[in-house]
Amino acid sequence: MRLKPREIPKELAAGNITVTVVGLGWMGLPLACLFAEAEARVLGADRNPKLVERVNRGESPIDEPRLPQLIAKHVGSGRLRALEDVEKAVSTSDVIAITVPTLVDTQKQADYSILESACKEIGRGLLPGALVVLMSTVAPNVTERVVKPILEKHSGLIAGEDFGLAYSPIRAMAGRTLKDIQEYRRVVGGLDQTSLKTASALLSTIVKGGLVEASNLKTAEASKIFETVYRDMNIALANELALYCERAGIDYLETMRLANTLPYSHLHYPGTGVGGHCLPLYPYMLQTEAHNLGLKLKLVKMSRRINDEMPRHVAKLAASGLRQAGKSLTRARVTVLGISYRANVKETRYSPAVELIAALKRRGSKVTVYDPRYVYTEIKTMGYDSESTLEAAVSEAECVIVTVGHDEFKKIDPKNLAALTAKGCVIVDSSGILDPESVEKAGMIYRGVGRGVWKR
């Protein structure tokens, strides 16, 4: 390999290393900016011409803290440039970081078609001595079974001899991607020791939280999938216990706080469901790989099912409250507060609110959607009725469903809400941010995920 691990930090700081980031999405574009901050020459390669155009104008296509400033800075200095031609970008690069999406298909099977296509283009431009680091999340063995042979076939080079191959998954959440990439410890695996040490030296220039070297690629791949499955299963446990609490007349949130006074208990919050680019997908990738090995992961499968069913359960809570008010979901005026998948983030990928809205519409509800993270015209573009203010969105609503705990929603005064909505409005709080007693004192009907004490 051209790059020697001990020389990488110095050479990169001197601007003598070119890094190509393939895939300028939520993770790839922040990663490209961090390499530019470390003084590397950075090329961002993406097949989306509009995205490439925006980046080259110094604009951020992603709502992420600090990202607009970094893009403007490094595009302006010439250190960062975006291209549509992946092969061309790779053909001048010492390092190629792959951050393209990995998905599941309609049958919930792993879909690596975007990754495979990217690897073909990378292979055609790959230079001898370069380092390829896969950073997209994949199931164990995908780097060696899928990525490696495609790169070798289209480059005519041999991994481990003519070019380096490593795997290092990005640990980050939307809304704090730059911070997470820098501060979380980073797992690194390599096809061989040279690839491992070279990738570690490279990542040490942007990761301040330290590196953890895996013994092999499969173990590194499994670590990211397992992190995701762990969180998904814990949320599923919280949701299932919340369902029990509703039936048993128990307040889950109080019970959770009590249980978590034990250092070994870490019960999660329940909610509308699970969204984002990780949790709704990666457990299915693991299931696909397990199926190929003749194994069924029963707990993983059941956790996904529980979390996927939560939007429909929230719709049932709305129906329950409306029945108490002598009404029905059919033709009811329902306002959904929050379309983002997570609080204080402008991101709707796999948002459970989307499935909730669909469930409400199937029942015949007239739905209005409001989210302070979006201009109301953006929500209308998604195909939903919306208003420009919270007050207008809830006006004369017969049911208001709070799906995420945006800071703006935490400031809602139940008395003011009652004055705006229809008499006896039903409030469904699936984010646990409203006080049930205050809601009911204001003359409204309360329902909440796991809040069995207030169930009628």
C-alpha positions in Angstrom: 0.0 0.0 0.0 1.1 3.6 -0.7 0.1 4.8 2.7 2.2 3.9 5.7 0.3 4.1 9.0 2.8 6.1 10.9 3.0 8.7 8.1 -0.7 9.2 7.6 -1.4 11.9 10.2 1.5 14.0 9.0 0.8 13.5 5.3 -2.9 14.2 5.7 -2.3 17.3 7.7 0.0 18.5 4.9 -2.8 18.0 2.3 -1.0 15.2 0.6 -3.8 12.6 0.9 -7.0 12.6 -1.1 -10.0 11.0 0.4 -13.1 10.1 -1.6 -16.4 9.7 0.3 -18.8 7.7 -1.8 -22.4 8.6 -0.7 -23.1 12.1 0.5 -26.0 11.3 2.8 -26.7 12.0 6.5 -23.4 10.2 7.4 -21.2 10.7 4.3 -21.4 14.4 4.0 -20.5 15.1 7.7 -17.7 12.6 7.3 -16.3 14.3 4.2 -16.3 17.6 6.1 -14.4 16.2 9.0 -11.7 14.8 6.7 -11.5 18.3 5.2 -11.2 19.8 8.7 -8.2 17.4 9.1 -6.6 19.0 6.0 -7.2 16.2 3.6 -8.2 16.9 0.0 -11.7 15.5 -0.1 -13.9 14.5 -3.0 -17.6 13.6 -2.4 -19.1 11.3 -4.9 -22.8 10.9 -5.2 -25.2 9.9 -8.1 -27.7 12.6 -7.1 -26.9 15.6 -9.4 -29.0 18.0 -7.4 -27.2 17.1 -4.2 -23.8 17.5 -5.9 -24.8 20.8 -7.3 -25.9 22.1 -3.9 -22.7 21.0 -2.2 -20.6 22.6 -4.9 -22.5 25.9 -4.2 -21.4 25.6 -0.6 -24.9 24.7 0.6 -26.0 22.0 2.9 -28.7 19.6 1.7 -29.0 18.2 5.2 -30.4 19.9 8.4 -27.5 19.1 10.7 -25.8 21.3 13.3 -22.5 22.9 12.1 -22.7 21.2 8.7 -23.7 24.3 6.7 -20.7 26.2 8.0 -18.2 23.4 7.3 -19.5 22.9 3.8 -19.3 26.6 3.0 -15.8 26.8 4.5 -14.2 23.8 2.7 -16.0 24.2 -0.6 -14.9 27.9 -0.5 -11.3 26.9 0.2 -11.3 24.3 -2.6 -10.6 21.5 -0.1 -14.0 19.8 -0.6 -15.6 19.1 -4.0 -18.5 17.0 -5.1 -18.8 14.8 -8.2 -21.4 12.6 -9.8 -18.7 10.4 -11.4 -17.7 7.9 -8.7 -15.1 6.2 -10.9 -13.4 9.6 -11.7 -13.3 10.6 -8.1 -11.8 7.2 -7.0 -9.2 7.3 -9.8 -7.4 10.2 -8.1 -7.7 9.0 -4.5 -5.6 7.4 -1.8 -8.6 6.5 0.4 -12.1 5.6 -0.5 -14.8 5.7 2.3 -18.1 4.0 1.4 -21.1 5.4 3.1 -24.0 4.5 0.7 -27.4 3.4 2.0 -28.0 -0.3 2.9 -31.6 -1.2 2.9 -34.2 -4.0 3.2 -36.6 -4.9 0.5 -40.4 -5.3 0.6 -40.0 -8.9 2.0 -37.8 -7.5 4.8 -34.7 -9.1 3.3 -31.3 -7.3 3.2 -30.9 -5.3 0.1 -27.3 -4.4 -0.8 -27.9 -3.4 -4.4 -26.8 0.2 -3.9 -23.7 -0.9 -2.2 -23.0 -3.4 -5.0 -23.5 -0.8 -7.7 -21.1 1.6 -5.9 -18.5 -1.1 -5.5 -18.5 -1.7 -9.3 -17.8 2.0 -10.0 -15.2 2.1 -7.2 -13.5 -1.0 -8.7 -13.3 0.6 -12.1 -11.4 3.6 -10.7 -9.4 1.9 -7.9 -5.7 2.5 -8.0 -3.0 0.0 -6.7 -2.0 0.9 -3.2 -5.3 2.6 -2.2 -7.3 1.9 0.9 -11.0 1.1 0.8 -13.0 1.5 4.1 -16.6 0.3 4.1 -18.6 2.4 6.6 -22.1 1.5 5.7 -23.8 -0.9 8.1 -23.9 -4.5 6.8 -24.5 -7.9 8.3 -21.5 -10.1 9.2 -19.5 -11.4 6.3 -20.8 -8.9 3.7 -17.5 -7.1 3.3 -15.7 -10.3 2.4 -18.6 -12.0 0.6 -20.0 -9.0 -1.4 -17.7 -6.0 -1.4 -14.3 -7.7 -1.8 -15.1 -9.8 -4.9 -16.8 -6.9 -6.7 -13.9 -4.6 -6.1 -11.4 -7.3 -7.2 -13.4 -8.2 -10.4 -13.8 -4.6 -11.6 -10.3 -3.4 -10.6 -8.3 -6.4 -11.6 -6.5 -6.0 -8.2 -6.3 -8.3 -5.2 -7.5 -7.2 -1.8 -4.8 -7.4 0.8 -2.1 -7.4 -1.8 -2.8 -4.6 -4.2 -5.2 -2.5 -2.1 -6.3 -2.4 1.5 -9.8 -3.3 2.7 -11.3 -2.4 6.1 -14.6 -2.0 7.8 -15.5 0.7 10.3 -19.2 1.5 10.9 -20.3 5.0 11.7 -21.8 5.4 15.2 -23.9 8.5 14.9 -27.5 9.9 15.1 -29.1 12.5 13.0 -29.0 15.8 14.7 -25.6 15.2 16.3 -23.7 13.4 13.5 -20.5 15.5 13.5 -20.3 15.3 17.3 -20.9 11.6 17.5 -18.4 10.7 14.7 -15.7 12.6 16.6 -16.5 11.6 20.2 -17.7 8.0 20.1 -15.1 5.3 20.1 -14.7 3.8 16.7 -14.6 0.1 15.8 -12.2 -0.9 13.0 -11.7 -4.2 11.4 -9.3 -5.1 8.6 -8.9 -7.8 6.0 -5.3 -8.1 7.1 -3.0 -6.3 9.6 -1.8 -3.7 7.1 -5.4 -2.7 6.2 -6.3 -2.6 9.9 -3.4 -0.4 11.0 -3.7 1.9 8.0 -7.5 2.4 8.5 -6.9 3.0 12.2 -4.2 5.6 11.5 -6.5 7.3 9.0 -9.5 7.4 11.4 -7.4 8.7 14.3 -7.2 12.0 12.4 -10.9 12.7 12.8 -12.0 10.5 15.8 -11.1 11.9 19.2 -12.9 9.3 21.3 -10.4 6.5 20.5 -10.3 3.4 18.3 -11.2 -0.2 19.1 -9.6 -2.7 16.7 -11.6 -5.9 16.0 -9.9 -9.2 15.4 -11.5 -9.6 12.0 -14.0 -8.0 9.6 -17.0 -10.2 10.6 -16.6 -9.2 14.2 -16.5 -5.5 13.4 -19.6 -5.9 11.2 -21.5 -7.8 13.9 -20.7 -5.2 16.5 -22.7 -2.5 14.7 -25.6 -4.7 14.0 -25.7 -5.9 17.6 -25.7 -2.4 18.9 -28.8 -1.7 16.9 -30.5 -4.9 17.8 -29.8 -4.2 21.5 -31.5 -0.9 21.3 -34.4 -2.1 19.2 -35.1 -5.0 21.6 -35.0 -2.7 24.7 -37.5 -0.3 23.1 -39.7 -3.3 22.3 -39.5 -4.4 25.9 -40.5 -0.9 27.0 -43.4 -0.9 24.6 -44.6 -4.3 25.6 -44.4 -3.4 29.3 -46.3 -0.1 28.5 -49.1 -2.1 26.9 -49.3 -4.2 30.1 -49.4 -1.1 32.2 -52.3 0.3 30.2 -54.4 -2.8 30.9 -53.3 -3.1 34.5 -53.9 0.5 35.5 -50.3 1.3 36.1 -48.3 4.3 35.1 -45.3 2.9 33.1 -43.3 6.1 33.4 -43.4 6.2 37.1 -42.7 2.4 37.3 -39.7 2.9 34.9 -38.2 5.6 37.1 -38.6 3.4 40.2 -37.1 0.3 38.5 -34.2 2.3 37.1 -33.1 3.3 40.6 -31.4 -0.1 40.5 -28.0 0.4 38.7 -28.6 -2.8 36.6 -32.0 -1.6 35.3 -32.1 0.6 32.2 -35.7 0.5 31.0 -36.3 2.7 28.0 -39.2 5.1 27.2 -42.1 3.6 25.1 -43.5 5.6 22.2 -45.2 5.7 18.8 -42.6 3.3 17.4 -39.1 3.3 16.1 -37.8 5.3 13.1 -34.6 6.6 11.5 -32.2 4.8 9.1 -30.9 2.2 11.6 -33.4 0.5 13.9 -36.2 -0.3 11.5 -33.7 -1.9 9.0 -30.6 -3.4 10.5 -32.3 -6.1 12.6 -33.7 -7.5 9.4 -30.2 -7.6 7.9 -29.1 -9.8 10.7 -32.2 -12.0 10.3 -31.4 -12.4 6.6 -27.8 -13.5 7.4 -29.1 -15.8 10.2 -31.6 -17.4 7.8 -28.7 -18.1 5.4 -27.1 -20.0 8.2 -30.2 -22.0 9.0 -31.0 -20.1 12.2 -34.1 -18.2 13.3 -33.6 -15.2 15.6 -36.9 -15.3 17.4 -36.4 -12.4 19.9 -35.0 -10.1 17.1 -38.0 -10.9 15.0 -40.5 -10.4 17.8 -39.0 -7.1 18.8 -39.3 -5.8 15.3 -43.0 -6.8 15.3 -43.8 -5.2 18.6 -42.2 -1.9 17.5 -43.8 -2.0 14.1 -47.2 -2.4 15.7 -47.0 0.7 17.9 -48.3 3.3 15.4 -51.5 1.3 15.1 -51.7 1.0 18.9 -51.5 4.8 19.2 -54.4 5.1 16.7 -56.4 2.7 19.0 -55.7 5.0 21.9 -57.1 7.8 19.9 -60.2 5.7 19.1 -60.6 4.8 22.8 -60.5 8.5 23.9 -63.0 9.5 21.2 -65.4 6.7 22.2 -65.3 8.2 25.7 -66.3 11.5 24.2 -69.1 9.8 22.3 -67.3 10.1 19.0 -65.5 8.0 16.4 -62.3 8.1 14.5 -64.4 8.1 11.4 -64.6 11.8 10.2 -62.9 13.0 13.4 -60.7 16.0 13.1 -57.3 14.7 14.3 -54.1 16.8 14.5 -50.8 14.9 14.6 -48.0 16.9 16.3 -44.7 15.7 15.0 -43.8 13.9 11.8 -40.1 13.6 12.5 -39.0 10.1 13.7 -37.2 11.6 16.8 -37.4 14.7 18.9 -35.7 17.9 17.8 -34.6 16.3 14.4 -35.8 17.2 10.9 -35.9 13.7 9.5 -38.8 11.5 8.5 -37.1 8.3 7.3 -39.1 5.4 8.5 -40.9 7.7 11.0 -43.6 5.9 12.9 -45.7 9.0 12.6 -46.1 8.3 8.9 -47.6 4.9 9.6 -49.8 6.4 12.3 -51.2 9.0 9.9 -51.9 6.2 7.4 -53.7 4.2 10.1 -55.8 7.2 11.0 -56.8 7.9 7.4 -57.7 4.3 6.9 -60.2 4.8 9.7 -61.6 7.8 8.0 -60.1 10.6 10.1 -59.5 14.0 8.7 -55.8 14.5 9.6 -53.8 17.7 9.9 -50.0 17.5 10.5 -47.8 20.0 12.2 -44.1 19.9 13.0 -42.1 22.9 14.0 -39.0 21.5 12.3 -40.7 21.8 8.9 -42.2 24.7 7.0 -45.8 23.8 6.5 -45.4 23.8 2.8 -42.8 21.1 3.2 -45.4 18.9 5.0 -47.9 19.7 2.3 -45.4 18.5 -0.3 -45.3 15.2 1.6 -49.1 14.9 0.8 -50.5 16.0 4.2 -52.8 18.8 5.2 -50.9 21.3 7.4 -50.9 24.7 8.9 -48.2 27.4 9.5 -48.7 27.6 13.2 -49.4 25.2 16.1 -52.5 27.2 17.0 -54.0 27.0 13.6 -53.1 23.3 13.3 -55.0 22.4 16.5 -57.9 24.7 16.0 -61.2 22.9 16.6 -59.4 19.5 16.6 -61.3 16.7 18.3 -58.1 14.7 18.9 -54.5 15.8 19.2 -51.7 13.2 19.1 -48.2 14.2 20.2 -45.8 11.8 18.6 -42.4 13.2 19.5 -41.1 15.3 22.3 -39.9 18.3 20.4 -38.8 21.1 22.7 -41.6 23.3 21.3 -44.2 20.7 22.3 -42.9 20.5 25.9 -44.0 24.1 26.3 -47.7 23.4 25.4 -50.0 24.7 28.1 -53.0 22.4 28.4 -55.3 25.3 29.3 -54.3 27.1 26.1 -54.7 23.9 24.1 -58.2 23.3 25.5 -59.2 26.9 24.5 -58.2 26.2 20.9 -59.5 22.7 20.4 -63.0 21.3 20.3 -64.8 20.8 23.6 -63.7 17.6 25.3 -60.8 17.1 22.9 -58.8 13.9 23.2 -55.1 14.2 23.9 -53.0 11.2 23.0 -49.5 11.7 24.4 -47.2 9.0 23.0 -44.1 10.8 23.9 -44.7 11.2 27.7 -44.2 15.0 27.8 -47.6 16.2 29.0 -49.0 16.0 32.5 -52.1 13.9 32.5 -53.7 15.6 35.5 -53.2 19.1 33.9 -54.8 17.8 30.6 -57.9 16.5 32.4 -58.2 19.5 34.6 -58.3 21.6 31.5 -61.4 19.6 30.4 -59.8 17.3 27.9 -59.6 13.5 27.8 -56.1 12.0 28.2 -54.6 8.9 26.7 -50.9 8.0 26.8 -48.7 5.1 25.9 -48.2 3.1 29.1 -50.3 5.5 31.2 -52.8 3.0 32.5 -53.8 5.1 35.5 -55.6 7.5 33.3 -57.3 5.0 31.1 -61.1 5.0 31.2 
